[in-house]
């Protein structure tokens, strides 16, 4: 049954308007998500800071410094809390 000669009433216009706004908001949101994901991550990964004691141990292992220098530098690092 149609009332009002087949025309939409006020509630019909409000529903159609809200429905259109929601539809287009979803479409635009999906487009934004697709574009962001296509670009990849926007922030650079955090820089890895090497451990000073490990770097010192590697230098000792490569023979760049002797045992006495290794122990002195290790003590300085530990005294400074690094």
N, C-alpha and C positions, 0 to 999 in steps of 0.2 A: 504494500500500500504506500502510496506517495501522498504526502501532505504538502500543502503550500504550492501546489501546481508543479511538483517535481523539482523545485529549487532548494538549494541548501539553506538551512537556517544559520543563525549566528554561530551555534556550536559547531556546525559543519565547517564553516570558514576557519574557525580557530583551530580545529583539529587538522585541517588540511595545511594550514600555515605552519603549525608546530611540527607536523610530520615532514614537511619540506625542509625546514631548518635542520631537523635532526638528520634527515637523509644526507643533505649536503655537508653537514659537519662530519659525519662518518666518512664520506667520500674524501673530503679534504684531509682528515686525520690519517686515513690509510695512505694517501699519496705522500704525506709528510713522513710517515714511518718508512715507506719504501725508499724514499730519497735518502733518509738518514742512514738506513741500513746499507744502501748501495755505496755510500761514501766510505764506510768503514769507521773505525773508532776515531773520535775527534781529538782526544787527549793523548799525548805521548805517554808511553808506559813509564812508570817511575824508574829513574836511573838507579842502577845497581851500584852501591858503594862498596868497594872491596874492604874486607876486614884488614886493618893495619898489621895485626899480628900474623895473619896468614900471608900477607905480602912479604913481610920480613922473613918468615919461614921459607917462602919460595926463593927469595934471594939467597938465603943461606944454602938451600938445597942445590941451587945452580952454581954455587961456588963464588958468587959475587962478593960476599963478605965472609970473614972468618968467624970462628966460634966466639971469640972474645967480643968482637963488634956486635955479633948477633945478640949475645947476652946483655951487653950494655944498652943497646937500642930497645930490646924487649923490656928491660927494667924501666927505661924512660917512658915507654908507652904505658906500662902498667901503673907507674907513679902518676901519670897524667890522667888516668882513667879512660883511655881510648880503647 
